[in-house]
Amino acid sequence: MTTVIRNPGSSYGFALCFGAGAPLSSAPPQNTLADTRASPRRPAGASVPSVQDRAADAWSLLLLRTPLFAPVGLAAGAAYYLTALTEPSWSVLAAALAAALVLYAVALVAGRNLLAVLFLSFAMAPTGAAVAKARAHYVAAPVLSAQLGPVRVEGALVEIDSNDNNARLRLDVDAISDLPRTQTPEFVRFSYRYPIDLKPGRRLSCPVILLPPPGPVLAGDYAFDRDAWFERLGAVGYAVGRCEPTLGAPHASILDAMKARLAATRRAIAEHVVAISDGPGAAFAAAVVTGDRSFFDTSDVEALRGSGLAHLLAISGLHMALVGGALFAGLRLLWPLLGPVALKYPAVKVAALGAIIGCTMYYLLSGGSVATQRAYIMALIALSAKLLDKPALSIRSLVVAFTVLVLLRPEAVITPGFQMSFAASATLIGAFESWPQCRSTGAPGALGRAGTWFMAALLTSTAASLATTPFAVYHFDRTAILSIPANLAATPIISFWAAPAGAAALLAAPLGLQDPFLRLLSDGLAHVLTIAHLASDLAPMHTPNPITGWVLALMVCGTVMFAVFPGIARLLSVLPIAVGGALWVGTPKAVGYVSSDGRIYLDTASGWREAKIEAKSGGLTPLKLADMGVTEICDPKETGPCRIQMAHGDIEIAYTPVSLLVRITDMRTGEHTEFPIATSTPTSAALRRGPDGYDLEQTAMQTGRPWSQ
């Protein structure tokens, strides 16, 4: 977002308050709807409006903006479909939609506009669920049902990624040995521990062991199998030998050939940035320029997460504003030099068109994550508005981007990237609309500008951190304690060092002179990594009380109200946020989990430990615990009951083969709870310590979904 500083003495108020948008032109700032809309009840010539007139104006503006709530219903419906325990039927969704539309029509006829908007939002919910259901059926592709291999997989290399230990290769599959074509997955991904001398687009033959995409072992944990379904990723595994280049078949379509070419170009640019940018910032620069994170060291990624600076890895509003702003400003400055041509075509429109082309190319080369798509759509709207001589309204741009993404990729609404990106953008828009400094009519000097910049940076860091914290806690059970100070320290480097260097590299690239600026970009980002390591070392990631789905819904409601409601009505957003905060504080932490694959995880004095009971699937460590160094302590099925020392007394875990129960006994009170590990409906549980002892909260897992067959 770019907020214009209303300063008559400045011809180009630009980018002091940045967040999630696109640059504006140097034209005088457009008044908002609140400034220009006349009250229908205000008497002509009245110098001071009455309280009733002010209330009428506020109510009229509120009614004008409440339709912006409707897309939230669309996302809620998609989220319901994706998280439902069983598959919703088309008939149920159709009935819900019909009922909501009837209520909407009745309220509209009765002149109850606010109720009509509310019922319209209700109608959007089954619509969103239907869109998600249709999308799930549209992307259906074969999924491996059991372990296979070693087998030879032939296909085109689509992407090179990395994890903590190895590179990961994603192949667009042509064939898998001993597997019929009708059962062959469309894409596979596998770990590759050998040196990487491969390029995306190259056809390979690789010996691998393949497995079905694993599902979550805890209710509410990250569902990799669901994401894999929507990506048409039908198998995962690991290579047992080197991949060999093959000739293979030509690309099935021009679109596939273009995708392969873009992937190869993206990889080549990332390798070039790393090659010419020495030092710890080289991988960071490659990620910022292309979105390719495969060169990153694991410790650097963890430091960025632990300091709250991981958002800099996602190509989003800041990066898109950098590209669009550099092209817009550069073309607008240089266009008058063309003389007669410049007189025929306005510089502002030429600059906007050039910025649109540049942002489009950057989007294609960046990998197209959810945050990038959101930023690209908003930039496209803002720059198109300059072409049409229309004002760009930030909140409406965000709503349009939100609606388009939900319709095109409904599966993204429950991902952390989607939620945190839109929450931060919405909060920043509401904050800067409410901040009087960004509408100052004075002409501050150098000291005043520095103060304005610092306040903008402080407000941006604080608002974005507060907006994204609930989502980080909900998805990862973690929060970065020093997020705000780390962002404040990194912002000057990004704004005055890395961003100008990146913009200069962009403008110099057509002349082949980008390398010095890329080195400068790398050096600046190396200092950001230093800040990240310092912040994460001083205050490691904190594990707060868990956030439940209802608490998160209240937080989302408050965030939407803060962004959409105008003026003083934004104070109403405090109500759902306060209620959600009170519920959050009162939710006890889990001291243990019982997984659906027969494992028990306990939070002991020496860290999280795992007791293996059944381990039917040999599943992955839950995402909530993946970075905690979980170690195995006992196997009561093999060794008999085992006792584990907890903070509030010992727990004894016993395996009962007759009843297929796990018995957890609190040795201090003598009370015990039992958990079934072999039932027709997979379940998981959270073990919480309350005033009356341990409580085991059981939760059912998804069954019968397209991705959980």
N, C-alpha and C positions, 0 to 999 in steps of 0.2 A: 504494500500500500504506500502511495506517495501522497503526503498531505501538503498542500500549498500554504506557505506562510503569507498571511495577508499583509503585505508590506508595499505600500504604494511606491516606495523608493527603489524597489528591486524589480527588475524586468524579468527575472527568472527565478521565482521561489521554487526550490526543487529539492526534494529527497532528504530534508532534515528529519522528518518523521516518516521512517520507512517501515514497511512490513510486508504487505501482500498485495501489491497492485502493480500499476504501470505508471510511467512518468506522464506528467501533464505538460501542456505547452506553456509558453510564456504569455498566453492571452490572459486578460484580467480574470480573477477567480470568479467562477460562476456561483451565484447565490443558491443556497439550498432551497428545497421546497418550503422549509419552515420560514425562510426569509421572505419569500415572494407570495405565498398563498395568503390572500386577504380573508379575514374572518367574515362569514356571511352575516354575522350579527353585530359587527362593529359599526357604529354610526359614522356617517361621513363627516370628516373634519374633527373627530374626537382626538384630542392630543394624548390623553392617557387612557388606555383601555381599562375597563373594570375587571374585577376578579372573575365575574361571570364570562366576560369576553375572552379572557385568557384561558379559562377552563374550556370554553367552547372551541377555541383554536386548538388547544392541546388534544381534545377529544377527536376533532376532525382529522388532525394529523395522525393520531393513533389508529383511527379507522383506515386511513390510507395505507398504513404500513403493516397492519395485521395480516393481510393476505400473504406477506412474506413468510408467515409461519407454515403455510400449506406444504412446502417441500419437506419440512421436518417430519410430517406425517408420512410422506413417501419413504423417507429413510427409515422411520420406525417400522413400517410394514416390511421392508426388505430385511431389517435386522431380526424381526420376528420369524420370518421364514427361515433364515439362516441358522437361528439358534433353537428353533422348535425341536422338541424331543422326537416327534414323529412327523411324517410328511403331511402338510396341510392339503386338503383336497380342493379342486377347482370349484366345486359346488359351494363349499363353505366360504371361500373368498368372494365368489360372485354374490352370495346372499349378504355378506357384510357390506360389500360395495353398494348394492341396491338399497339397503336400509339407510346407509349414510347419505346417499344421494337424495332419498325421499325426505329425510330430515333437513338437508340443505335447501331443497326446493321449498319446503314449508316455511322455514325461517326467512328465506328470501322474499317470498310472497307476503309474509307478515311484516316485512320491513325491519326485522331483527338482524341487522347487518353483522353485529359481532357474533351472534349465534351462528349465522350463516357461514362465516369464516371458520368457526370452530368445527362445524359439521363438514365443511369442505376438507379440513385437515384430517378429520376422521375418515372421509372417503379416500383420501390419499393413502391411508395405511393399507387397506386391502389391495389397492392399486400397486403399491410398492412391493407387497408380498407376491402379487401375480407376476410382476416384472422379474423379480428374483427367481421365481419358479420357472418361468419361461426361459430365463437365461441358463438355469441349471440343466434344463433339458436340451437346450441348443448346443451347449458345449460338451455334451456327453461323448465320451470316447472310451475305448477299451482300457481296463485297469487290471493289472496283474493280480491274481487271486492267491498266489502262493509263491514261495521262494523258487527261483529258477537260476540254474547255472552250476558251473561256469558256462556261459553262452557267448556267442559273438554277436555284437550289435553293430549294425551298419547304418549310417545316417550322416546328416550334415551338422557340423558343430554350430550351435546357435549362440551360446553364451559361455564365458569363462567366469566363474565366481570363486569365492574362497570361503573357508571356514577356519576354525582354530588350528587345524593340523594340515589340511590338504587343499589343493584346488578342487573345484567341482565343475564338471563339464555337463552341459545340457545339449542333448542331441535330438534333432528332428529325425525320427526313425524311418528308415527305409525297410529294414527287415531285421528279425531276430531269429537266430538259428533254432530249429526244432519248434517254432511257434507259428501256428497258422496266421495268415494275414488278418483274419477277422478278430483275432485275439491279441494282435500286436498293438502295444501302446503307441500313441501319436508322438509323445515326447518321453524321454527318460533322462534322469540326472544321476550322476555317480561321482564318488570321490576319486581323485586321480593324484597319486603321490609321486609321480614321475616328473622330470623337468618339462616345463611347458614351452614348446616351440611350435605351437599351433595357432591358427588364425580362425576366427569365426567365419563361417561360410565354407570351410574346407570339409570335404567328405572323408569320414574316418571309418575304420573297422576296429572295434575295441573288445577285448575279452573281459567280461564283467560277470559279477554275481548280482542278480536283481531280486528285489523284494517289493511287496505292495507298499504304497505310501502309508506310513504309520499314523494311526489316529491318536487322540489324546488319551491319557490314562487317568486323568482327573477331570471331573465335570467342570466346565468353564475354562479349562486350560487351552492353550493354543492348539487348534485343530488343523494340523498340517495336511491331513487327508482331504479336508474341505478345500483348502487353498489349491492343493494339487489337482482336484477335480476341475476347478474353474480354469486352471492353466493347462488342462489336458495333459497333465504329467501323470503317466500311468504306472511308473515304476521308479524306484530309487535303488542305489546299491553302491558298489565299489569295484574299481578295476583291479584285475589280477595280472595285468600285463600292460605293456605299452600299446597305445593306439597307433595304427598304421594308416597313412593316407591312401585313399582309393579314388578311382575315377567316379564311380557311382552314377546315378541317373541325373539328368538335368532337373532344374527346378520346375515344379509342377505349374507355376504361374509366374507372370511378371511381378506380381506383388511379393511372392516368396523370394524372387531374385533380388528385388529392391531391399527387402528386409535383411537378406544375407549381406548385401553390399553395405548397408548402413551399419550393421553389426561389425563388419570388418573395418570400416572407416573409424568407427567409434573406438575399437580396440587399438588401431594404429595410432590414433591421436593420443590415447592414454599412454601407450608405450613411449611415444615421442616426448610427452610432458615429463614422464619419469626419467627418461634418458638424459634430457638436457637440464633437469632441475635436481641438482644434488642436494642431499640433506634430508632431514626427517619430514619436511613439508612437501616432498615430491609426490608421494602417494595421495596426500591431501589435495594437492593441486589437480592431480588427475581426476580425483573424485568430483571436485567442484566443476571442472571443465566438461567432463563426459558422463559423470555418474557411475563410472567404473570403480568399484571399491576393492577389487581383487588384489591390489598392490599394498593394501593397508596392513600394518603390523597389528596383531591382536591387542597388544598392550595399548596402542594409540586409540583403537576403537573403544576399549573399555574406559580409558581416561576421558574420552569425549562423552561417553554415556554417564560416567560418574560425576562429571562436572556440569552436566546439563547443556553441553555444547554440541550434542550429537545432531541437532537440527541443522547444523551447518553442512552436514554430509548430504542432506536431501536437497536436490535441485528444486527450489521452490520460489517464493516471491522475491527474495533478495537476489537470487541469481538471474531470474527472468527480468527483473527491473534493471539489473546491471546490463544485460544484453540489449534490451529494448531501449533503455535510457541512453546508452552509449551511441547506438545507431541513430536514435532520434535526434540527439543533440549534435552529433557529428554531421549528419546529413543536412540538418537545418542551418548549421553554421557554414557549410561548404556550398550549399546549393546556390546562393546568390552570386557566387563567383562564375557561374556559367552564363551570365549575361542574358541574352535574348530568351533563352529557354527558361530561365528563372522567372522572367516576367510573365510567361504564359502559364506556368504551372506553379501554384502557391507552395512555398517552402514547407509549410506545416504539413500539408497533405502528402507531399513527396516523402518527408521525413517519417510520417506515420506509416506509409506504405512500406518503406524500406525497413522500418522497425518490425512490422508484421512479418515480412519475409525472413528477417534475421531471427526473430523469436521462433518462427516455425522450423527453421533449420536447426536451431539449438534444441528445440523440443524433440525433433526426430533423432538427433545424435545423443540425447541425454538418457535414453532408455525408457522414457515415458512413465515414470512412477506416478502415483496418485497425487502427491504434492506438486509435481511438475505439471500434471494435467490441469489442476486447479489454478496454478499460477499462469499457465499459458492461456486458459480460457479468459481469465480476468484481464490479462494484458491485451488479448485480442479484442475484447469488448471496449476497453479504454482507448486503444489506438484506432479502432474502427469509428468510435465516436468522434475522434479528431478528423477523420476523413469526411464525416457527415456533418461536421460543425455542430455536434451535440455534446452536452456535458456528460462526463463519465461519473456515474453515481456508484460509489464503492460498495455499499451494502447490497444494492441491486445486482451489481456485477458478481458479488460473492454468491448470491442466491441463484443466479443463472448458472454459474459454474457448479454449484452444489447440485442443482436439478439435473444438469446434463450428465454429471458423473454418476449420479444414482441411477439414471435411466440406462446409461451405457455399461456401467460396471457396478451393479447392485451388490455384488459380493464384497465390495471394498468398504461398505459402510460400517462393518464391525472390526476393521483393521485399525491398529494404532495410528498408522500413517494418515489415514483419512480423517479420523476423529481429531487427532492433535493438530493437524494442518488447518482444518476448518475452525476448530475452537480457538486457536491462536489468532487466526485472521479476523474472526468475528469479534473477539475481545478487543483487538487492536483498533478495529474500525469504531467500535463503540467508545473506546477510551479517548481516541483522538477527536471524535466528534464532540466529546464532552470537555475536552481540555481547552481552556480559554487561551493559553499561550499560542496554540496553533491557529488562532484567529485574531492574533494581536494586530491592532491597527497602527502601532508605533513603528519607528524605524530604529531598531536597536543598533548600538555600536558593536565593536569587536567583542567587548566583554559581554554585552547582552546576547550576542549571537552564540558565544561559547556557553553561556548559561542556558539558553534555549536548547542548544544541542544536547547538553548534559541532561537536562530535564526530559527531553524527548527520548534519549537513550535509557534513562532510568525508568521512565514510564513504559517504554517498549519491553524492556527486560522483565520488569515486574509483572506487567499484564500478561505477557506470553507465558511466563513461568507459572503464574497462578492458574492460567487457563488450562495448561497441559498437565499439571500435577495430578489431578484426579484420574486422568486416563493412564498416566504412567503407573500409578499405584494399582489401578484396576487390572491392567494387563500384565504388569511385571512385579507387583508387590515391592516396588522400589521407588525412591525419590532422591534427587540430588540436592543435598543440603545447601551447597554453595552455588547453586545455579545462577542466582541473581548477581552476586559479585563477579562470578566468572564471566557472565555475559557482558557486564559493564566493563570489565577489563579488556574483553576481546573486541567489543564494538568499535573503539577507535582504530584498532588495527585493521578490522574489516572495512570500515568506512573510508579511512584515509590512506591505507596502504594496499591491502589486497584488492579491494574493489577497483580503484583507479588502475592498478597494474593489470587486472583482468580486462578492464575496458580497453586499455591501450593495446593489449595483446590481440583483442578482437579486431580493433580497427587496423592494426598493422599486419594481420594475417594475410589479407589479399596481396600484400607486397612481399611476403615471406620474411618479415622483420619481427616476428612475434617472440622469438626465443628469449631476448633479454627481459622482456616484460613477464614472460612465464617464469623465469628464474626469480624475478622480483616478487611475483605472486607466491611462489614456493617459499621464499624467505619469510614473507609476512605470515603465511599459514604455519610455518614452523614455530613462530612465537605464540600463535594461538594454541598449538599443541603443548607448548611449555606451560601456558596458563592452565590448560586442561589437566595435565599431570599434577601440577601443584595443587589445584583445587580438589582433585580426586584423592590425592594423598593426605591432604589435611582433613578432609571429611569424606570418608568412603560412603557409598550408597547406603541410605537408611531404609530400614524395613518398618513402615508405619502400620497402623491398623488397616485391615483390608477394607476395600470399598466393594459393596454389593451392587448388583444390577440396579436396584431401586435407588440407591444413593447416587449412582452415576446418572440415572435418568433425571433426578432432581438437579444435579449439577448442570446437565445439558440444558434443561429447561431454563435455569437461571442465566446461562450463557447466551441462549437465543434471545431471551427477554432483554438482556443488556445490550445486545447488538441491534435489535429491531426497534425497541421502544424509543421514542424520541424524548429529548429533554429530561425533565425531572421524573418522568415516568420510568426511567431506567432504575430508579431506586427500588421499584417493585421486584427487580431481579434478586434483591437481597433475601427475600422471603424463601424461595426454594433452595437457594444456596445455604442459608442458615439452617434450615431443616435438614438438608443433606449433610451439612457439617456436623450437626448434633448427632445424627444417626451414625456417621462415620466414627466419631470419637467413642461412641458406645459399643462399637463392634469389637469383640475380643479377637486377638490374633490367634491363628491356628498354630498349635504346637506339634501337630502331626497330620499326616494324610494317609489314607488307605486307598490305593489305586485299584482300578478295575482289572489290572493284569496280575494282581496278587503280590503287591509290595506294600510295605509300611515305611513311611518316612517320618522320623521323629527329630524334633529340635532339642538336642541335648546340650549340656554345658560345653562340649567340645565341638559343636557344630551340628549340621544336619547329618543324620545317619540313616541307613537303609537296612531294613530287615526283609529278606527275600522269603516269601511264603510259598507262592505258586509260580509266579512269573511265567504265565502261559505263553505270552507273546514275546518275552524278552524285550519289552518296549523301551522307549527312550525315557530318560529322566525328565520329569515335568518341567516345563519352561520356567515355572515359578522358582524352581530349585536348581536350574541347569548350571548357574554360575556360582554355586555355593560349595562346590567340592564335596558332593555327597559320597560317603564311603560306606561300604557294607560292613555290618557288625555281626550278624548272625543269620542262621537259616534254621528256624525252629522246626521245620519239617524234617530236617536231617539230624539236627543235634539236640532236639528237645527244647523245652521252654527256655527263653533267654530273658534276662533282666537288664533293663536299660535305665541309667540314672538320668532323671529329668530335673528341672529346676525346682519342682514342687513335689518331689518324691519319685521313687522308682516305679517303672512300669514293667510288668511281666507279659511277654507275648507267647502265647501257646497256639499250636496248630492242632485242630481236632478233625481228623480225616473222616470220621463217621458222619458228623453233621456239617462238614465243610465250613467250619466257623473259625474265625480268628478271635481269640479271647484276649482282651486288653485289661489288665488288672492294675488298679492304683494300689500300690503296696502300702501306702500310708493310711488309706481309709478302708482298704479291703474290698471296695466296690469294683465291679468289672462291667465291661460292655462287650458285646459280641457282634461280629460283622461277617456276613456271608460272602464268600469269595467265588462261589460257583452257582450262579442263578441264571434263569432264562433271560433276565433283563440286566445288562451290565450296569453296575453302580459303583460310585466312589464315595468317599467320606472325608470330612475334615474333623480332626480331633481338637477340641477346644477345652481349655481349662477354665472352669467357672468357680463360683464360690462354693458350690456343692460337689465339686469333683470334676472328672472328665466327662465330656459330652461328645458323642459321635454323631455328626450331622450327615446323613446319607443323602446323596443326590443321584438321580438316574442319568444315564448317558444317552446320547442320540442313537436311535435304531431306525432302520428302514429308510434312511435318507439315501439319495443317490450316491453319496460319497462314503457311506458307512455300511455298504452291503457286505 
